[in-house]
Amino acid sequence: MPLLNWLNKDKAVQAGDKVPYRLLEAVPELSYGDVDTENMLIQGDNLEALKALLPYYAGKVKCIYIDPPYNTKSAFEHYDDNLEHSKWLSMMYPRLELLRELLAEDGSIWVSIDDHEGHYLKVMMDEVFGRKNFVANVIWEKKYSPQNDAKWLSDSHDHIHAYANKEIWRPNLLPRSEAMNKRYKNPDNDPRGSWKASDFSVKTYNKNNDYTITLPSGRRVKPPTSRCWGSNEEKLASLIKDNRIWFGKTGDNVPSVKKFLSEVKDGSVSKTIWNRIDVDDNQKAKREVKELLLSSTFGTPKPERLIQRVLHIATNKGDLILDSFLGSGTTAAVAHKMGRRYIGIEMGEHAETHCAPRLQKVIDGEQGGISKAVNWQGGGGFRFYRLGQSIFDAQGQICKDIDFNTLAAHIWYLESKTPLLKAPDSPLVGIHQGVAYYLLYNGILGDKRPHGGNVLTSKLLANLPAFDGPKVIYGETTRMGASRLEEHRITFKQTPYDIKVR
């Protein structure tokens, strides 16, 4: 598969590996609502924040939607949207790699972009997520009026590149609209209810279905040129008997099949062109933000109905949503109203001044955006976090303030590539694929000296939770020789040197 190349790509590919794991520190005074909520608003650089989430959320996110800077050579107040092309690509690549690790196997990612970088982004996402997992390039009509001062053509659309993590992903159907249902009538008072006439001829030719039909009026008709009927004569007779063939009120029309509204699916497959009438446009989005935040400083907010369409197709209630370019907070607001869990990441002060206040209003029951459509009445909550210190210091040592559970979660992710779902209450962190993983650290054995139980000895081994199988034990050092370790099927790894950053 052809790959995209640019200046310093090698550094960009390695950038995610070099990002240190940092702690997420809760900020209770900026949190709001239900204290037991799983919803998170994180303030900080999104590359570092994504890395911090890996030990806890790898493979758990059902849908990722991001609206990154478009690199349009126009500066926005809250982030620099004037990156050179190669720098923009280098910014996006490591973030996409970390997002892929967070995505569930049956999850999907949706990325808004315009024509400046959209086609380069498509090739980059082919590389990161796999070309076979490309779902669609959705075209969103973002403007209604033409831009008369445009240099060449007035652009009226953005792209939304959608990728599945694995081919097992399937979209939800869109709900049927009233306009769609109005196309169904019942001119013959069929007891089965309203129906719509559908062409009885088909393009795929079958000579058994190429015959002459005598209409009730007596007129004889053949299939249109290069087509045939949708069934053979025997099946047609059965359909006529069941009153599923319509010949018109006078009985002289070419036959059509009656498709009953009661028998159609509850929804419809989404098309790849989303017009502003169905999902709103930029102007509506700016009005929504201004009404909620008394500010219109965001250059390209997205309307709530647009995000609702994405989340409806890609998720169900209770699923986890992630937006690492949260901007004005639209994705989190819509996810909250739709009953999804969410993680939103935004750098700078406006995580406090814009995102948090908007979500507070959602919790209080604001009635803008999609609120009335989903009957939103308020409730729930979110927890506010900032990025804390790194797990390792500049010399590669474990920072003294790192607790056992934090280091255990980090080691578990490195060994299993899965999040640690429950904090361990003993040195046994967990068992993965028949291997038990232990961590001797920070007084987990109840020693009077916190570091006293971090050395593996035969006596200490006897006090560890038993496991009859191969074991990996992390500790400061071991007093057991190679033969004893082999006898007990132990692979010993020394902290911090054998703890990889990634």
C-alpha positions as CSV (number, residue, x, y, z in Angstrom):
1,M,0.0,0.0,0.0
2,P,1.4,3.4,-0.9
3,L,2.4,5.4,2.2
4,L,2.5,9.2,2.8
5,N,5.9,10.6,3.4
6,W,6.9,14.1,4.7
7,L,9.7,15.9,6.4
8,N,10.6,14.4,9.8
9,K,8.0,11.6,9.5
10,D,10.4,9.3,11.3
11,K,10.2,11.5,14.4
12,A,6.4,11.8,14.2
13,V,6.1,8.0,14.1
14,Q,8.2,7.7,17.2
15,A,6.7,10.7,19.0
16,G,4.0,8.7,20.8
17,D,6.5,6.3,22.2
18,K,8.6,9.1,23.7
19,V,5.7,10.8,25.4
20,P,5.9,10.2,29.2
21,Y,3.1,8.6,31.1
22,R,1.6,11.3,33.3
23,L,-0.9,11.1,36.1
24,L,-4.4,12.5,35.8
25,E,-5.2,14.6,38.9
26,A,-8.8,15.3,39.8
27,V,-9.8,18.9,40.4
28,P,-13.0,18.7,42.6
29,E,-13.7,22.4,42.6
30,L,-14.1,22.4,38.8
31,S,-16.1,19.2,38.6
32,Y,-19.9,19.3,38.6
33,G,-22.9,17.2,39.3
34,D,-23.0,13.5,40.1
35,V,-19.8,12.7,42.0
36,D,-19.9,9.0,40.8
37,T,-19.9,9.9,37.1
38,E,-17.5,8.3,34.7
39,N,-17.5,11.4,32.4
40,M,-14.2,13.2,32.2
41,L,-13.1,16.6,31.1
42,I,-9.3,16.7,30.9
43,Q,-7.3,20.0,30.6
44,G,-3.9,19.6,29.0
45,D,-2.0,18.6,25.9
46,N,-4.0,15.9,24.1
47,L,-1.0,13.8,23.2
48,E,0.1,13.5,26.8
49,A,-3.5,13.1,28.0
50,L,-4.1,10.3,25.5
51,K,-1.0,8.5,26.8
52,A,-2.2,8.9,30.3
53,L,-5.5,7.3,29.4
54,L,-4.0,4.1,27.9
55,P,-3.6,2.0,31.1
56,Y,-7.2,2.5,31.9
57,Y,-9.1,2.8,28.6
58,A,-7.1,1.0,25.9
59,G,-9.6,-0.9,23.7
60,K,-12.6,0.6,25.6
61,V,-13.7,3.6,23.5
62,K,-16.7,2.8,21.2
63,C,-16.5,6.0,19.2
64,I,-14.0,8.8,18.6
65,Y,-14.9,12.0,17.0
66,I,-12.3,14.7,16.6
67,D,-12.3,18.1,14.9
68,P,-8.6,19.0,14.7
69,P,-7.2,22.3,13.5
70,Y,-7.6,22.5,9.7
71,N,-4.3,24.1,8.9
72,T,-6.0,26.9,7.0
73,K,-3.5,29.6,7.6
74,S,-5.9,31.5,9.8
75,A,-5.2,31.9,13.5
76,F,-7.9,31.1,16.1
77,E,-7.8,32.6,19.5
78,H,-7.7,29.3,21.4
79,Y,-5.2,27.3,19.2
80,D,-2.8,27.8,16.4
81,D,-4.3,26.8,13.1
82,N,-1.4,28.1,11.1
83,L,0.9,25.1,11.0
84,E,3.1,24.3,8.1
85,H,1.9,21.2,6.2
86,S,4.7,18.8,7.4
87,K,4.2,20.1,11.0
88,W,0.5,19.5,10.8
89,L,1.0,15.9,9.6
90,S,3.6,15.3,12.3
91,M,1.1,16.7,14.9
92,M,-1.7,14.4,13.7
93,Y,0.2,11.1,13.2
94,P,1.1,10.2,16.8
95,R,-2.3,11.3,18.1
96,L,-4.0,9.0,15.6
97,E,-1.8,6.1,16.7
98,L,-2.8,6.6,20.4
99,L,-6.4,7.0,19.4
100,R,-6.3,3.7,17.6
101,E,-5.0,2.0,20.8
102,L,-7.9,3.4,22.8
103,L,-10.6,2.4,20.2
104,A,-12.6,-0.7,20.9
105,E,-12.5,-3.6,18.4
106,D,-16.1,-2.8,17.4
107,G,-15.5,0.9,17.5
108,S,-15.1,3.7,14.9
109,I,-13.3,7.0,14.5
110,W,-14.8,10.1,12.7
111,V,-12.5,13.0,11.8
112,S,-13.8,16.4,10.5
113,I,-11.5,18.1,8.0
114,D,-11.6,20.4,5.0
115,D,-9.9,20.2,1.6
116,H,-6.6,21.8,2.7
117,E,-5.5,18.6,4.5
118,G,-8.4,16.2,3.9
119,H,-6.8,14.0,1.2
120,Y,-3.5,13.8,3.0
121,L,-5.4,12.8,6.2
122,K,-7.2,10.1,4.3
123,V,-3.9,8.5,3.2
124,M,-2.5,8.9,6.7
125,M,-5.5,7.2,8.3
126,D,-5.2,4.4,5.7
127,E,-1.8,3.7,7.2
128,V,-2.8,4.0,10.8
129,F,-6.2,2.2,10.7
130,G,-5.8,0.1,7.6
131,R,-7.3,0.9,4.2
132,K,-9.7,-2.1,4.5
133,N,-11.3,-0.4,7.5
134,F,-12.2,2.8,5.6
135,V,-16.0,3.3,6.1
136,A,-16.8,6.5,4.1
137,N,-15.9,10.1,3.4
138,V,-19.0,11.9,4.6
139,I,-19.7,15.2,2.9
140,W,-21.2,17.8,5.2
141,E,-22.9,20.9,3.8
142,K,-21.4,23.5,6.2
143,K,-22.6,26.6,4.4
144,Y,-25.7,27.8,2.7
145,S,-24.8,31.1,1.0
146,P,-22.0,31.3,-1.6
147,Q,-18.8,33.1,-0.6
148,N,-18.7,35.8,-3.3
149,D,-15.1,36.9,-2.4
150,A,-13.7,33.4,-2.9
151,K,-10.5,33.3,-5.0
152,W,-11.7,30.4,-7.1
153,L,-14.8,28.4,-6.0
154,S,-16.9,29.0,-2.9
155,D,-16.4,25.9,-0.7
156,S,-19.6,24.8,0.9
157,H,-18.6,21.4,2.5
158,D,-16.3,19.7,4.9
159,H,-15.2,16.0,5.0
160,I,-15.8,13.6,7.8
161,H,-13.4,10.6,7.4
162,A,-14.9,7.5,9.1
163,Y,-12.9,4.4,9.8
164,A,-13.8,1.2,11.7
165,N,-11.2,-0.3,14.0
166,K,-12.0,-3.8,12.7
167,E,-14.3,-5.0,10.0
168,I,-16.8,-6.3,12.6
169,W,-18.1,-2.7,13.1
170,R,-21.6,-2.1,11.9
171,P,-23.5,1.2,11.8
172,N,-26.9,1.8,13.4
173,L,-29.7,2.8,11.0
174,L,-31.0,6.4,11.0
175,P,-34.5,6.8,12.3
176,R,-37.2,7.1,9.6
177,S,-38.4,10.7,9.1
178,E,-42.0,11.8,8.7
179,A,-41.3,12.8,5.2
180,M,-40.1,9.2,4.4
181,N,-43.3,7.8,5.9
182,K,-45.5,10.2,3.9
183,R,-44.5,8.5,0.7
184,Y,-46.6,5.5,1.7
185,K,-50.3,5.6,0.7
186,N,-53.2,3.2,0.6
187,P,-55.2,3.9,-2.5
188,D,-56.8,0.4,-2.5
189,N,-57.6,0.3,1.2
190,D,-55.3,-2.7,1.7
191,P,-55.9,-4.0,5.3
192,R,-52.2,-4.3,5.8
193,G,-51.9,-0.5,5.7
194,S,-50.0,2.1,3.7
195,W,-47.6,1.0,1.0
196,K,-45.4,2.3,-1.8
197,A,-45.2,1.0,-5.4
198,S,-41.8,-0.4,-6.4
199,D,-40.6,-1.3,-9.8
200,F,-41.2,-5.0,-10.6
201,S,-38.5,-5.1,-13.2
202,V,-34.8,-5.7,-12.4
203,K,-31.5,-5.1,-14.2
204,T,-30.0,-8.6,-13.6
205,Y,-31.2,-10.6,-16.5
206,N,-32.7,-14.1,-16.1
207,K,-34.4,-15.6,-19.1
208,N,-36.9,-17.5,-16.8
209,N,-38.2,-14.0,-15.8
210,D,-38.5,-12.7,-19.3
211,Y,-42.1,-13.3,-20.3
212,T,-45.3,-11.4,-21.3
213,I,-47.7,-10.3,-18.6
214,T,-51.4,-9.8,-19.4
215,L,-52.7,-6.8,-17.4
216,P,-56.2,-6.8,-15.8
217,S,-57.2,-4.4,-18.6
218,G,-56.3,-7.1,-21.2
219,R,-53.2,-5.3,-22.5
220,R,-50.0,-7.4,-22.7
221,V,-46.6,-6.0,-21.6
222,K,-43.0,-7.2,-21.7
223,P,-40.2,-6.1,-19.4
224,P,-38.3,-2.9,-20.4
225,T,-35.4,-3.4,-22.8
226,S,-32.4,-5.2,-21.3
227,R,-34.3,-5.9,-18.1
228,C,-36.6,-8.8,-16.9
229,W,-39.3,-9.2,-14.3
230,G,-38.5,-9.6,-10.6
231,S,-39.7,-13.2,-10.5
232,N,-40.9,-16.1,-12.6
233,E,-44.5,-16.6,-13.6
234,E,-45.3,-18.9,-10.8
235,K,-44.1,-16.5,-8.1
236,L,-45.9,-13.6,-9.9
237,A,-49.2,-15.6,-9.6
238,S,-48.6,-16.0,-5.9
239,L,-47.9,-12.3,-5.4
240,I,-51.0,-11.4,-7.3
241,K,-53.1,-13.7,-5.2
242,D,-51.6,-12.0,-2.1
243,N,-52.6,-8.6,-3.5
244,R,-48.9,-7.5,-3.6
245,I,-48.9,-6.5,-7.3
246,W,-50.3,-3.1,-8.3
247,F,-51.6,-2.5,-11.8
248,G,-52.9,1.0,-11.2
249,K,-56.5,2.1,-10.4
250,T,-57.6,1.2,-14.0
251,G,-55.7,-2.1,-14.1
252,D,-53.7,-0.9,-17.1
253,N,-50.4,0.1,-15.5
254,V,-47.1,-1.8,-15.8
255,P,-47.0,-4.0,-12.7
256,S,-45.2,-2.8,-9.6
257,V,-44.7,-4.4,-6.2
258,K,-46.4,-3.1,-3.1
259,K,-43.9,-2.4,-0.3
260,F,-45.8,-2.0,3.0
261,L,-44.7,0.5,5.6
262,S,-45.4,-2.0,8.3
263,E,-42.7,-4.3,6.8
264,V,-39.9,-1.9,6.2
265,K,-37.0,-1.6,8.6
266,D,-37.3,0.8,11.5
267,G,-34.6,3.0,10.0
268,S,-32.5,3.7,6.9
269,V,-28.9,3.4,6.1
270,S,-27.1,6.7,6.2
271,K,-26.0,8.3,2.9
272,T,-22.6,9.9,2.6
273,I,-24.0,13.4,1.9
274,W,-25.3,15.2,4.9
275,N,-27.2,18.4,4.1
276,R,-27.6,21.4,6.4
277,I,-31.4,20.9,6.5
278,D,-30.9,17.6,8.4
279,V,-27.8,18.3,10.5
280,D,-27.5,22.1,10.5
281,D,-24.5,24.2,9.4
282,N,-21.7,26.5,10.7
283,Q,-24.0,29.4,11.3
284,K,-26.3,27.4,13.5
285,A,-23.3,26.0,15.4
286,K,-22.0,29.5,16.1
287,R,-25.4,30.6,17.3
288,E,-25.6,27.6,19.7
289,V,-22.2,28.4,21.2
290,K,-22.9,32.1,21.5
291,E,-26.2,31.5,23.2
292,L,-24.6,29.0,25.7
293,L,-21.3,30.7,26.3
294,L,-22.0,34.4,25.4
295,S,-19.0,34.1,23.1
296,S,-18.4,33.4,19.4
297,T,-14.6,33.2,19.5
298,F,-14.6,29.6,18.1
299,G,-14.0,29.8,14.4
300,T,-15.5,26.4,13.4
301,P,-17.7,24.9,16.0
302,K,-19.9,22.0,14.9
303,P,-23.7,22.0,15.3
304,E,-25.1,19.6,17.9
305,R,-27.3,17.8,15.3
306,L,-24.2,17.0,13.3
307,I,-22.5,15.3,16.3
308,Q,-25.9,13.6,17.1
309,R,-25.9,12.0,13.7
310,V,-22.4,10.6,14.2
311,L,-23.1,9.3,17.7
312,H,-26.4,7.8,16.6
313,I,-24.8,5.9,13.8
314,A,-21.7,4.8,15.8
315,T,-22.9,4.2,19.4
316,N,-25.7,3.1,21.7
317,K,-26.6,4.4,25.2
318,G,-23.9,3.8,27.7
319,D,-21.1,3.6,25.2
320,L,-17.9,5.5,25.8
321,I,-17.2,8.5,23.5
322,L,-13.8,10.3,23.2
323,D,-13.0,13.8,21.7
324,S,-9.4,14.8,22.1
325,F,-9.9,18.2,20.3
326,L,-13.0,19.2,22.4
327,G,-13.0,22.9,21.4
328,S,-16.2,24.4,22.6
329,G,-17.4,21.2,24.2
330,T,-20.0,20.2,21.6
331,T,-19.2,16.4,21.5
332,A,-19.3,16.1,25.3
333,A,-22.6,18.1,25.5
334,V,-24.3,15.9,22.8
335,A,-22.9,12.7,24.3
336,H,-24.3,13.7,27.7
337,K,-27.7,14.5,26.4
338,M,-27.8,11.2,24.4
339,G,-26.9,9.1,27.5
340,R,-23.4,8.2,26.4
341,R,-20.3,8.3,28.6
342,Y,-17.5,10.6,27.4
343,I,-14.0,11.8,27.8
344,G,-13.2,15.3,26.5
345,I,-9.7,16.7,26.2
346,E,-8.9,20.4,25.6
347,M,-5.8,22.4,26.3
348,G,-5.6,25.9,27.6
349,E,-7.7,28.0,29.8
350,H,-10.9,27.5,27.8
351,A,-11.2,24.0,29.2
352,E,-12.3,25.9,32.3
353,T,-13.8,29.0,30.7
354,H,-15.8,27.3,27.9
355,C,-16.0,23.5,28.1
356,A,-16.8,23.2,31.8
357,P,-19.5,26.0,31.9
358,R,-21.2,24.5,28.9
359,L,-21.4,21.1,30.5
360,Q,-22.6,22.6,33.7
361,K,-25.5,24.1,31.7
362,V,-26.2,20.8,30.1
363,I,-26.4,19.1,33.6
364,D,-28.7,21.9,34.7
365,G,-31.0,21.1,31.8
366,E,-30.4,23.7,29.1
367,Q,-32.7,23.5,26.2
368,G,-30.5,24.5,23.2
369,G,-29.2,22.3,20.4
370,I,-30.7,18.8,20.4
371,S,-32.3,19.0,23.9
372,K,-35.9,19.1,22.9
373,A,-35.4,16.4,20.2
374,V,-34.0,14.0,22.8
375,N,-36.3,15.2,25.6
376,W,-33.3,16.3,27.7
377,Q,-34.2,17.3,31.2
378,G,-30.8,17.6,32.9
379,G,-28.8,15.5,35.3
380,G,-25.6,13.6,35.5
381,G,-22.2,15.1,36.0
382,F,-18.5,15.3,34.9
383,R,-15.2,15.1,36.7
384,F,-12.5,17.7,35.8
385,Y,-8.9,16.6,35.6
386,R,-5.5,18.1,34.9
387,L,-2.3,16.4,33.8
388,G,0.0,15.8,36.8
389,Q,3.6,14.6,37.1
390,S,5.2,11.9,35.0
391,I,5.5,8.4,36.4
392,F,9.3,8.6,35.7
393,D,11.7,11.4,36.4
394,A,14.4,12.8,34.1
395,Q,16.8,10.0,35.3
396,G,14.3,7.3,34.5
397,Q,13.5,6.6,38.2
398,I,10.0,6.2,39.5
399,C,8.8,9.4,41.0
400,K,8.6,9.1,44.8
401,D,4.9,10.1,44.9
402,I,3.7,7.4,42.5
403,D,1.4,5.0,44.4
404,F,1.1,1.3,43.9
405,N,-2.2,1.3,41.9
406,T,-0.8,3.8,39.4
407,L,2.3,1.8,38.8
408,A,0.3,-1.4,38.7
409,A,-2.0,0.0,36.1
410,H,0.9,1.1,34.0
411,I,2.7,-2.3,34.2
412,W,-0.5,-4.2,33.5
413,Y,-1.1,-2.2,30.3
414,L,2.5,-2.7,29.1
415,E,2.2,-6.4,29.6
416,S,-1.3,-7.1,28.5
417,K,-2.2,-4.1,26.3
418,T,-5.5,-4.0,28.2
419,P,-6.7,-1.6,30.9
420,L,-6.6,-2.6,34.6
421,L,-10.3,-2.7,35.4
422,K,-9.9,-3.1,39.2
423,A,-7.3,-1.9,41.6
424,P,-5.5,-4.9,43.1
425,D,-5.4,-5.4,46.9
426,S,-2.2,-7.5,46.8
427,P,1.0,-7.7,44.8
428,L,-0.8,-10.0,42.3
429,V,-1.8,-7.4,39.7
430,G,-3.6,-9.9,37.5
431,I,-3.5,-13.0,35.3
432,H,-3.3,-12.6,31.5
433,Q,-3.1,-15.5,29.0
434,G,-2.0,-17.9,31.7
435,V,0.7,-15.7,33.1
436,A,0.5,-14.1,36.6
437,Y,1.9,-10.6,37.0
438,Y,3.1,-9.4,40.4
439,L,4.4,-6.0,41.6
440,L,6.5,-5.5,44.7
441,Y,6.3,-1.8,45.4
442,N,5.6,0.9,48.0
443,G,4.6,-1.2,50.9
444,I,2.0,-3.4,49.3
445,L,2.9,-6.2,51.6
446,G,2.2,-4.1,54.7
447,D,5.9,-3.7,55.6
448,K,6.8,-1.1,58.2
449,R,9.3,0.3,55.8
450,P,7.5,1.1,52.5
451,H,10.4,-0.2,50.4
452,G,11.1,-3.2,52.7
453,G,9.0,-5.6,50.7
454,N,10.3,-4.7,47.3
455,V,13.1,-7.3,47.2
456,L,12.1,-10.8,46.0
457,T,13.3,-13.5,48.4
458,S,12.2,-17.1,49.0
459,K,10.5,-16.1,52.2
460,L,8.6,-13.2,50.5
461,L,7.7,-15.5,47.6
462,A,6.0,-17.9,50.0
463,N,3.8,-15.0,51.2
464,L,2.7,-14.0,47.7
465,P,-0.8,-15.0,46.4
466,A,-0.2,-18.5,44.9
467,F,-0.4,-19.2,41.2
468,D,0.5,-22.6,39.6
469,G,2.0,-21.3,36.4
470,P,4.5,-18.9,34.9
471,K,4.9,-15.7,36.8
472,V,6.4,-12.3,36.0
473,I,7.5,-10.4,39.2
474,Y,8.5,-6.8,39.2
475,G,10.7,-5.6,42.1
476,E,13.8,-3.6,43.1
477,T,16.0,-6.7,43.0
478,T,15.9,-10.4,43.8
479,R,17.9,-12.5,46.2
480,M,16.9,-15.7,44.4
481,G,19.3,-17.3,42.0
482,A,18.6,-18.2,38.4
483,S,18.0,-21.8,39.1
484,R,15.5,-21.0,41.9
485,L,13.7,-18.5,39.6
486,E,13.5,-21.1,36.9
487,E,12.2,-23.8,39.4
488,H,9.3,-21.5,40.3
489,R,8.8,-20.4,36.7
490,I,9.5,-16.8,37.5
491,T,10.7,-14.1,35.2
492,F,12.0,-11.3,37.3
493,K,12.0,-7.8,36.1
494,Q,13.8,-5.0,37.9
495,T,12.1,-1.7,38.6
496,P,12.5,0.9,37.2
497,Y,14.9,-0.4,34.5
498,D,12.7,-3.1,33.1
499,I,9.6,-0.9,33.1
500,K,9.3,0.4,29.6
501,V,8.0,3.8,29.0
502,R,5.7,2.2,26.4
